[in-house]
């Protein structure tokens, strides 16, 4: 029992890793299965666009609402219920018979998945000591990259074996198993250093919440996600199309290559956390620890500006791997900086606000990307992608001059 208690915090982190992996796996099942589904139900591209829009709307809403509720009730209930909701939504996809059904179930999926990252980070803040939180955050959010790597080949294989309906049901069962294991783990109250919130604490939470949007640093984190999230969605949604149309790469070859950037992302999520924690232990400075890694990450994104000049698709994939690697370094330390400033009571709330901002900007900007590409070329998007991380880092340096716990938190 003592061994279990000793390892319990890291078991929680591993569970958070699998939660974010399931999040990306479940949301990508439809993306892979849609070819067969469109044949069965004659779903048009316009209808498919509305189906995905339903997910983005509910996801944007629940990133904030989920973050607030998870800060209020804790990661045990918050993350467990979130995974349960999106697993149920995934199962319902397997019984859909029309575009309308998929739209409704996709909306429900977004309601659940909006709590994935706030819940995972909340678990880290609740269980892991400060000097190891960057590594733990990297592991927790690194699951998303693993889910993105595994989803395409796994789904293609399962569709041939059990059909697209079976894929949705199978992945949902995995989610329900996760929920069962999660609630069987000992509660955090068993750890004396993490007491259950008192009524006074809960009252203070809502009092502070009413003031949180008045804090400058909150808006800095919101602005950064608003500026950067559309870039990552551009990479996810448009790069395969770019490789096919501009570089002449077949869809089969894209499937064999596009997992490489996501693998780089998963590695850098964990490596960025490990290095940041190492710097923190050596220097004792949160400021140096977080900002040094974020600065390096911002510089590593600059080659994106020159993608159009690269001689081959191999170089494009290599550059994308570098940029995804940089994003992993960035996002791990960005999220950890939020927990550094706002503590365990408001970390998920601020992550929720910023995540919603990113989802909203992506919802608005992604349709405009098509217009830019059609009217000009991919060049403006590559330039934007290469410039914005350094710009965001400058904003962060100017408006968050020192990373330390804010007095009101």
Secondary structure per residue as TSV (DSSP state, phi and psi in degrees):
chain	resnum	aa	ss	phi	psi
A	1	X	-	360.0	-37.8
A	2	X	H	-63.1	-38.9
A	3	X	H	-63.5	-41.0
A	4	X	H	-63.0	-43.9
A	5	X	H	-62.8	-39.7
A	6	X	H	-63.7	-42.0
A	7	X	H	-89.0	-6.5
A	8	X	H	-55.5	-44.7
A	9	X	H	-55.8	-39.8
A	10	X	H	-79.5	-25.2
A	11	X	H	-64.2	-40.3
A	12	X	H	-60.8	-42.9
A	13	X	H	-63.4	-42.5
A	14	X	H	-63.2	-39.2
A	15	X	H	-63.5	-38.7
A	16	X	H	-64.0	-38.5
A	17	X	H	-57.1	-47.8
A	18	X	H	-69.0	-29.8
A	19	X	H	-64.8	-46.6
A	20	X	H	-70.4	-30.9
A	21	X	H	-64.1	-44.6
A	22	X	H	-62.4	-35.5
A	23	X	H	-58.2	-49.7
A	24	X	H	-73.7	-33.4
A	25	X	H	-63.2	-49.1
A	26	X	H	-66.3	-36.0
A	27	X	H	-75.1	-21.4
A	28	X	H	-91.3	-11.2
A	29	X	H	-58.2	-43.3
A	30	X	H	-65.8	-39.2
A	31	X	H	-59.5	-37.1
A	32	X	H	-81.1	-37.9
A	33	X	H	-80.7	-13.8
A	34	X	H	-60.9	-27.6
A	35	X	H	-61.5	-45.5
A	36	X	H	-71.8	-39.9
A	37	X	H	-64.4	-41.5
A	38	X	H	-61.7	-34.7
A	39	X	H	-67.4	-38.4
A	40	X	H	-73.3	-38.6
A	41	X	H	-117.6	3.4
A	42	X	-	54.8	45.6
A	43	X	-	-77.5	126.8
A	44	X	-	-80.1	166.4
A	45	X	H	-62.1	-35.7
A	46	X	H	-64.1	-45.2
A	47	X	H	-63.7	-40.4
A	48	X	H	-63.9	-36.4
A	49	X	H	-62.1	-41.8
A	50	X	H	-67.4	-35.4
A	51	X	H	-59.7	-46.6
A	52	X	H	-69.4	-33.2
A	53	X	H	-63.4	-38.6
A	54	X	H	-58.2	-41.1
A	55	X	H	-63.7	-46.7
A	56	X	H	-63.4	-36.3
A	57	X	H	-65.7	-51.6
A	58	X	H	-67.4	-34.4
A	59	X	H	-63.8	-43.5
A	60	X	H	-63.2	-42.6
A	61	X	H	-64.5	-47.5
A	62	X	H	-78.3	-15.0
A	63	X	H	-60.9	-43.0
A	64	X	H	-78.1	-52.1
A	65	X	H	-60.7	-43.6
A	66	X	H	-62.7	-41.0
A	67	X	H	-61.1	-42.9
A	68	X	H	-63.5	-46.9
A	69	X	H	-66.1	-37.2
A	70	X	H	-68.7	-38.3
A	71	X	H	-63.5	-33.2
A	72	X	H	-75.3	-42.3
A	73	X	H	-110.6	-7.5
A	74	X	-	94.8	164.5
A	75	X	H	-73.4	-29.5
A	76	X	H	-58.5	-55.0
A	77	X	H	-72.6	-46.1
A	78	X	H	-62.3	-52.2
A	79	X	H	-70.7	-38.9
A	80	X	H	-61.0	-45.8
A	81	X	H	-67.0	-39.3
A	82	X	H	-59.5	-48.8
A	83	X	H	-63.6	-37.8
A	84	X	H	-62.2	-42.6
A	85	X	H	-64.9	-47.5
A	86	X	H	-73.8	-25.8
A	87	X	H	-68.1	-40.4
A	88	X	H	-62.0	-43.7
A	89	X	H	-62.0	-40.2
A	90	X	H	-62.0	-43.3
A	91	X	H	-61.7	-40.4
A	92	X	H	-62.5	-31.3
A	93	X	H	-55.2	-35.3
A	94	X	T	-68.6	-13.4
A	95	X	T	-110.1	6.6
A	96	X	-	-71.2	147.4
A	97	X	-	-131.5	10.2
A	98	X	S	-161.7	166.6
A	99	X	H	-61.7	-35.9
A	100	X	H	-61.8	-44.1
A	101	X	H	-58.7	-47.5
A	102	X	H	-61.5	-38.6
A	103	X	H	-61.9	-44.7
A	104	X	H	-64.9	-46.8
A	105	X	H	-69.2	-31.4
A	106	X	H	-67.5	-38.6
A	107	X	H	-61.2	-43.8
A	108	X	H	-64.4	-38.6
A	109	X	H	-57.7	-43.2
A	110	X	H	-63.7	-35.7
A	111	X	H	-60.6	-40.1
A	112	X	H	-75.2	-46.3
A	113	X	H	-71.0	-18.1
A	114	X	T	-60.4	-22.7
A	115	X	T	-93.9	0.8
A	116	X	H	-63.5	-57.4
A	117	X	H	-74.7	-42.6
A	118	X	H	-56.7	-39.2
A	119	X	H	-69.0	-41.6
A	120	X	H	-64.5	-43.9
A	121	X	H	-69.9	-36.3
A	122	X	H	-59.7	-41.6
A	123	X	H	-60.9	-41.1
A	124	X	H	-62.8	-46.8
A	125	X	H	-63.6	-36.5
A	126	X	H	-71.3	-33.3
A	127	X	H	-109.4	-25.6
A	128	X	S	-107.6	136.4
A	129	X	-	-61.0	154.7
A	130	X	G	-55.0	-40.8
A	131	X	G	-75.2	-2.7
A	132	X	G	-122.6	6.4
A	133	X	H	-71.2	-33.0
A	134	X	H	-63.9	-44.9
A	135	X	H	-61.7	-45.4
A	136	X	H	-62.9	-40.6
A	137	X	H	-62.5	-40.9
A	138	X	H	-61.5	-41.3
A	139	X	H	-65.8	-45.6
A	140	X	H	-61.1	-48.6
A	141	X	H	-83.4	-14.5
A	142	X	H	-64.9	-20.5
A	143	X	H	-59.6	-31.0
A	144	X	H	-61.9	-40.1
A	145	X	H	-66.9	-39.8
A	146	X	H	-63.8	-42.0
A	147	X	H	-60.2	-39.9
A	148	X	H	-67.9	-33.8
A	149	X	H	-71.8	-42.5
A	150	X	H	-76.7	-34.7
A	151	X	H	-55.4	-53.5
A	152	X	H	-59.3	-54.7
A	153	X	H	-65.7	-37.1
A	154	X	H	-63.9	-45.9
A	155	X	H	-66.8	-41.1
A	156	X	H	-60.5	-43.7
A	157	X	H	-64.0	-47.3
A	158	X	H	-67.8	-33.8
A	159	X	H	-59.9	-40.5
A	160	X	H	-69.4	-27.9
A	161	X	H	-89.5	-47.7
A	162	X	H	-123.1	1.9
A	163	X	H	83.1	162.9
A	164	X	H	-66.2	-33.4
A	165	X	H	-64.0	-40.7
A	166	X	H	-64.2	-32.6
A	167	X	H	-64.2	-47.0
A	168	X	H	-59.4	-44.9
A	169	X	H	-67.5	-40.6
A	170	X	H	-62.8	-47.6
A	171	X	H	-67.3	-30.9
A	172	X	H	-68.0	-37.4
A	173	X	H	-62.9	-39.6
A	174	X	H	-58.2	-41.2
A	175	X	H	-63.4	-42.0
A	176	X	H	-65.5	-36.0
A	177	X	H	-63.4	-42.2
A	178	X	H	-57.8	-45.9
A	179	X	H	-59.8	-43.3
A	180	X	H	-61.8	-45.9
A	181	X	H	-64.0	-41.8
A	182	X	H	-57.7	-45.9
A	183	X	H	-79.2	-13.1
A	184	X	H	-82.3	-19.2
A	185	X	S	-67.7	149.3
A	186	X	-	-58.0	147.6
A	187	X	-	-72.7	154.7
A	188	X	G	-65.4	-20.6
A	189	X	G	-63.1	-17.8
A	190	X	G	-68.4	-17.0
A	191	X	S	-95.4	118.3
A	192	X	T	-60.3	-30.6
A	193	X	T	-77.9	-5.7
A	194	X	S	-125.3	75.7
A	195	X	-	-70.5	158.2
A	196	X	-	-66.9	143.3
A	197	X	-	-66.1	133.7
A	198	X	-	-82.2	171.1
A	199	X	H	-62.8	-35.9
A	200	X	H	-64.1	-39.5
A	201	X	H	-63.9	-41.5
A	202	X	H	-64.9	-40.1
A	203	X	H	-64.8	-41.7
A	204	X	H	-64.8	-34.2
A	205	X	H	-57.6	-51.0
A	206	X	H	-69.3	-31.0
A	207	X	H	-65.1	-45.6
A	208	X	H	-68.8	-34.8
A	209	X	H	-60.1	-36.2
A	210	X	T	-66.1	-18.0
A	211	X	T	-103.1	-7.6
A	212	X	G	-66.1	-34.4
A	213	X	G	-75.8	-3.2
A	214	X	G	-87.6	-4.1
A	215	X	-	-91.2	127.9
A	216	X	H	-56.8	-44.4
A	217	X	H	-62.0	-31.8
A	218	X	H	-59.7	-44.3
A	219	X	H	-70.6	-27.4
A	220	X	H	-65.1	-47.2
A	221	X	H	-64.2	-37.8
A	222	X	H	-63.8	-46.2
A	223	X	H	-61.9	-42.0
A	224	X	H	-62.5	-45.5
A	225	X	H	-65.9	-35.9
A	226	X	H	-61.2	-38.2
A	227	X	H	-77.8	-36.1
A	228	X	H	-96.8	-30.9
A	229	X	H	-59.2	-39.1
A	230	X	H	-59.5	-27.6
A	231	X	H	-66.4	-45.1
A	232	X	H	-66.1	-38.4
A	233	X	H	-66.8	-34.3
A	234	X	H	-59.8	-46.1
A	235	X	H	-60.3	-44.3
A	236	X	H	-69.7	-42.7
A	237	X	H	-91.2	-29.7
A	238	X	H	-109.6	-21.2
A	239	X	H	-64.4	-42.9
A	240	X	H	-56.7	-41.3
A	241	X	H	-64.6	-41.3
A	242	X	H	-61.7	-45.4
A	243	X	H	-62.0	-37.4
A	244	X	H	-72.5	-47.4
A	245	X	H	-84.4	-41.9
A	246	X	T	-92.1	-24.9
A	247	X	T	-114.7	-4.2
A	248	X	-	70.5	26.6
A	249	X	-	-90.0	133.2
A	250	X	-	-70.9	159.9
A	251	X	H	-62.0	-35.7
A	252	X	H	-62.8	-44.4
A	253	X	H	-65.7	-37.6
A	254	X	H	-61.2	-42.8
A	255	X	H	-61.4	-32.0
A	256	X	H	-80.7	-14.1
A	257	X	H	-112.3	-31.3
A	258	X	T	-74.7	-8.6
A	259	X	H	-74.9	-20.5
A	260	X	H	-61.8	-47.6
A	261	X	H	-59.2	-36.5
A	262	X	H	-69.7	-33.2
A	263	X	H	-63.7	-43.2
A	264	X	H	-60.4	-38.7
A	265	X	H	-62.1	-46.6
A	266	X	H	-62.4	-40.9
A	267	X	H	-63.9	-44.5
A	268	X	H	-71.7	-29.0
A	269	X	H	-54.0	-47.8
A	270	X	H	-78.7	-40.9
A	271	X	H	-65.1	-41.1
A	272	X	H	-61.3	-38.5
A	273	X	H	-68.2	-41.3
A	274	X	H	-63.6	-46.3
A	275	X	H	-64.7	-42.2
A	276	X	H	-61.7	-42.4
A	277	X	H	-65.6	-36.5
A	278	X	H	-63.5	-46.2
A	279	X	H	-62.4	-39.2
A	280	X	H	-63.1	-43.5
A	281	X	H	-66.3	-34.2
A	282	X	H	-77.8	-36.8
A	283	X	H	-105.1	-23.1
A	284	X	-	71.0	11.8
A	285	X	-	-114.2	115.5
A	286	X	H	-62.1	-37.9
A	287	X	H	-60.3	-50.5
A	288	X	H	-65.7	-40.5
A	289	X	H	-60.4	-52.5
A	290	X	H	-75.7	-47.0
A	291	X	H	-72.2	-31.2
A	292	X	H	-63.7	-42.6
A	293	X	H	-69.9	-41.5
A	294	X	H	-64.6	-36.7
A	295	X	H	-65.0	-44.5
A	296	X	H	-61.0	-43.0
A	297	X	H	-60.1	-43.6
A	298	X	H	-60.7	-41.6
A	299	X	H	-65.4	-36.3
A	300	X	H	-69.7	-14.9
A	301	X	T	-85.3	-12.6
A	302	X	G	-57.6	-36.7
A	303	X	G	-59.3	-16.9
A	304	X	G	-58.4	-28.4
A	305	X	G	-63.2	-21.2
A	306	X	G	-110.1	16.1
A	307	X	G	-57.9	-40.1
A	308	X	G	-62.9	-20.5
A	309	X	G	-90.8	-6.6
A	310	X	-	-71.1	144.5
A	311	X	S	-76.5	-21.1
A	312	X	S	-151.7	166.0
A	313	X	H	-64.9	-30.3
A	314	X	H	-60.0	-42.3
A	315	X	H	-67.7	-34.2
A	316	X	H	-63.4	-47.0
A	317	X	H	-62.6	-40.7
A	318	X	H	-62.4	-41.4
A	319	X	H	-66.1	-41.0
A	320	X	H	-62.7	-38.2
A	321	X	H	-62.4	-41.1
A	322	X	H	-63.5	-44.1
A	323	X	H	-67.9	-40.9
A	324	X	H	-64.5	-38.8
A	325	X	H	-59.1	-44.6
A	326	X	H	-62.7	-41.4
A	327	X	H	-61.7	-39.1
A	328	X	H	-62.5	-43.4
A	329	X	H	-59.6	-44.3
A	330	X	H	-65.1	-54.9
A	331	X	H	-67.2	-34.0
A	332	X	H	-62.3	-44.8
A	333	X	H	-81.2	-28.2
A	334	X	H	-60.7	-49.0
A	335	X	H	-66.0	-40.9
A	336	X	H	-65.7	-34.7
A	337	X	H	-62.5	-35.1
A	338	X	H	-61.7	-45.7
A	339	X	H	-67.0	-31.9
A	340	X	H	-61.8	-41.2
A	341	X	H	-82.1	-37.1
A	342	X	H	-110.5	-7.2
A	343	X	H	70.1	-178.8
A	344	X	H	-71.5	-21.0
A	345	X	H	-81.1	-22.2
A	346	X	H	-130.3	3.8
A	347	X	H	-59.2	-49.8
A	348	X	H	-64.6	-33.7
A	349	X	H	-63.1	-47.8
A	350	X	H	-68.6	-39.8
A	351	X	H	-60.3	-38.9
A	352	X	H	-63.6	-46.6
A	353	X	H	-58.0	-48.5
A	354	X	H	-68.0	-38.9
A	355	X	H	-64.4	-39.0
A	356	X	H	-64.1	-40.0
A	357	X	H	-60.4	-42.8
A	358	X	H	-64.9	-40.9
A	359	X	H	-66.5	-40.1
A	360	X	H	-66.2	-45.3
A	361	X	H	-64.1	-37.1
A	362	X	H	-67.0	-39.0
A	363	X	H	-61.8	-38.1
A	364	X	H	-81.4	-42.6
A	365	X	H	-81.9	-33.1
A	366	X	H	-58.1	-40.2
A	367	X	H	-62.9	-31.6
A	368	X	H	-70.7	-26.4
A	369	X	H	-59.5	-41.8
A	370	X	H	-60.0	-39.6
A	371	X	H	-66.3	-40.8
A	372	X	H	-63.0	-45.9
A	373	X	H	-64.7	-41.4
A	374	X	H	-68.6	-36.3
A	375	X	H	-83.1	-31.5
A	376	X	S	-122.7	-91.9
A	377	X	-	-171.6	-166.4
A	378	X	S	-78.1	-12.7
A	379	X	H	-52.9	-49.5
A	380	X	H	-58.8	-35.4
A	381	X	H	-70.3	-39.4
A	382	X	H	-65.0	-40.0
A	383	X	H	-64.4	-45.0
A	384	X	H	-59.2	-45.1
A	385	X	H	-63.2	-36.0
A	386	X	H	-78.1	-24.1
A	387	X	H	-91.0	-30.1
A	388	X	H	-75.3	-31.5
A	389	X	H	-65.3	-46.6
A	390	X	H	-59.3	-39.5
A	391	X	H	-63.3	-42.8
A	392	X	H	-64.3	-36.6
A	393	X	H	-66.2	-39.2
A	394	X	H	-62.8	-43.4
A	395	X	H	-58.0	-43.9
A	396	X	H	-63.3	-43.5
A	397	X	H	-62.4	-41.2
A	398	X	H	-72.7	-45.6
A	399	X	H	-97.1	-11.8
A	400	X	-	-126.5	73.9
A	401	X	-	-63.9	-27.3
A	402	X	S	-143.0	130.2
A	403	X	-	-87.6	111.6
A	404	X	-	-158.0	158.9
A	405	X	-	-60.8	126.0
A	406	X	-	-67.4	141.9
A	407	X	T	-58.4	-37.3
A	408	X	T	-74.1	-4.2
A	409	X	-	-120.9	360.0
